[in-house]
């Protein structure tokens, strides 16, 4: 199996509306391979404009925010490239569509790396950050996974949150827990 890296992809519609989405990507040689699900604003935007921006960050609130309806993270325009990057990204990669293969569920988009820019040093991940990313993947699949699997995995991930989370990870985790509770009709559903 090819290794998948969890990233955040920013795209723009033909009209210039910015869209942000967490996405697992593969690196194949000098190319970045994206496989967005259909239907997808990311897919529509890349096919319309031919470009995207890969954002690399340790701020896991962005991952959790995207899957819980919070997408208003600051972006900044790029010089000499028709796209925007996350303002808080540690690095970004400007991508241009080389080719795509359509598929009924997950088209394959092969993207060329046009420019890579580092904005800040990467200190590494802590276990809570990894737990939030895994939790975000679970939340993005609440309609597909059995309830007991979600609860079991969220319970296990809670251990890393309890031991290593800072304020950003705690906020992101709270968003994910609230999303799970809303999905199952728990306390957060009544507060909403």
C-alpha positions in Angstrom: 0.0 0.0 0.0 1.3 3.5 -0.8 1.9 5.8 2.1 -0.8 8.5 2.6 0.0 11.8 4.2 -2.7 13.9 5.9 -2.7 17.5 4.5 -5.1 20.4 3.9 -5.9 21.4 0.4 -7.0 24.9 -0.6 -8.7 25.4 -3.9 -10.6 28.2 -5.6 -13.7 28.1 -7.8 -13.6 29.7 -11.2 -15.4 32.7 -9.4 -12.6 32.9 -6.8 -14.4 31.3 -3.8 -11.9 29.6 -1.5 -12.5 26.0 -0.3 -10.5 24.3 2.3 -10.5 20.5 2.8 -8.5 17.9 4.7 -7.2 15.3 2.3 -4.9 12.3 2.4 -2.3 12.6 -0.5 0.3 10.4 -2.0 3.7 11.4 -3.3 4.7 9.6 -6.5 8.0 10.7 -7.8 7.7 14.5 -8.4 3.9 14.3 -8.4 1.2 14.7 -5.7 -1.8 12.4 -6.2 -5.2 13.5 -4.9 -8.3 11.3 -4.8 -11.2 13.4 -3.7 -14.6 11.7 -3.2 -17.4 12.7 -5.5 -19.2 15.0 -5.2 -16.5 17.4 -4.0 -15.9 21.1 -4.2 -12.1 20.3 -4.2 -12.6 18.2 -7.3 -14.8 20.7 -9.1 -12.4 23.5 -8.3 -9.3 21.7 -9.5 -11.0 20.7 -12.7 -12.2 24.3 -13.3 -8.9 26.0 -12.5 -6.2 23.4 -12.9 -4.6 24.2 -9.6 -4.6 23.7 -5.8 -2.4 24.4 -2.8 -1.2 21.7 -0.4 -0.9 23.1 3.1 1.3 21.5 5.8 0.5 22.4 9.4 0.6 21.1 12.9 -2.5 23.1 13.9 -4.9 20.2 14.1 -7.8 22.6 14.7 -8.0 23.1 11.0 -8.5 19.3 10.4 -11.1 19.1 13.1 -12.7 22.4 12.1 -13.2 21.3 8.5 -15.0 18.1 9.4 -17.2 19.9 12.0 -18.3 22.8 9.8 -15.7 25.3 10.8 -13.9 26.4 7.6 -13.2 30.1 8.3 -9.4 29.8 8.7 -7.4 32.7 7.4 -5.8 32.3 4.0 -3.4 34.5 2.1 -2.9 35.0 -1.7 0.2 33.7 -3.3 2.6 35.5 -5.5 2.6 34.4 -9.2 0.1 31.6 -8.5 -3.7 31.5 -8.8 -4.4 30.1 -5.3 -4.4 30.8 -1.6 -2.6 29.1 1.3 -3.5 28.8 5.0 -2.0 31.8 6.8 -0.8 29.5 9.6 0.8 26.9 7.3 4.3 25.8 8.1 4.8 25.1 4.4 2.8 25.1 1.3 3.2 23.4 -2.1 1.6 25.0 -5.2 0.1 22.3 -7.4 -0.9 22.2 -11.1 -3.1 19.6 -12.6 -1.2 17.3 -15.0 -3.9 14.7 -15.7 -6.9 13.1 -14.2 -8.6 9.8 -14.4 -12.3 9.9 -13.8 -14.0 7.4 -11.4 -17.5 7.1 -10.2 -16.4 7.4 -6.5 -12.8 8.8 -6.3 -11.2 10.3 -9.4 -7.4 10.4 -9.5 -5.8 13.8 -9.9 -2.1 13.8 -10.7 -0.6 17.2 -9.8 2.8 18.7 -10.5 4.7 20.5 -7.7 5.3 24.0 -9.1 6.8 25.6 -6.0 7.3 24.7 -2.4 7.8 27.3 0.3 8.6 26.8 4.0 7.2 29.5 6.3 8.1 28.1 9.8 10.1 25.3 11.4 8.4 22.0 12.0 8.9 21.0 15.7 7.2 17.6 15.2 3.8 16.1 16.2 2.7 15.2 19.7 0.4 12.2 20.3 -2.6 14.5 20.8 -2.2 16.0 17.4 -2.1 12.5 15.8 -5.2 11.6 17.9 -7.1 14.7 16.6 -6.3 13.8 13.0 -7.5 10.2 13.5 -10.6 11.5 15.3 -11.3 13.9 12.3 -11.1 10.9 10.0 -13.6 9.1 12.2 -16.0 12.1 12.2 -15.7 12.4 8.5 -17.1 8.9 8.2 -19.8 8.9 10.9 -22.4 7.9 8.4 -20.4 4.9 7.2 -18.9 3.4 10.4 -20.7 1.4 13.1 -21.4 3.4 16.3 -19.5 1.0 18.5 -16.4 1.2 16.3 -16.5 5.0 16.5 -17.0 5.0 20.3 -14.2 2.4 20.9 -11.7 4.3 18.7 -12.6 7.7 20.2 -12.1 6.2 23.7 -8.7 4.9 22.8 -7.7 8.3 21.2 -8.8 10.1 24.4 -5.8 8.5 26.1 -3.4 10.5 24.0 -5.5 13.7 24.4 -5.5 13.3 28.2 -1.7 12.8 28.3 -0.3 15.2 25.7 -2.9 17.8 24.5 -2.3 21.5 24.7 -5.0 24.2 24.3 -5.3 23.9 20.5 -5.6 20.1 20.6 -8.2 20.3 23.4 -10.3 22.7 21.4 -10.1 20.6 18.3 -10.9 17.4 20.3 -14.0 19.1 21.9 -15.3 19.9 18.4 -14.9 16.3 17.4 -16.5 14.9 20.5 -19.5 17.3 20.1 -19.9 16.1 16.4 -20.0 12.5 17.5 -22.5 13.3 20.3 -24.7 15.2 17.8 -24.6 12.3 15.4 -25.8 9.9 18.0 -28.3 12.3 19.5 -26.4 13.0 22.7 -26.0 16.0 24.9 -24.4 18.2 22.3 -27.4 17.6 19.9 -29.7 19.0 22.5 -27.5 22.1 23.1 -27.3 22.9 19.4 
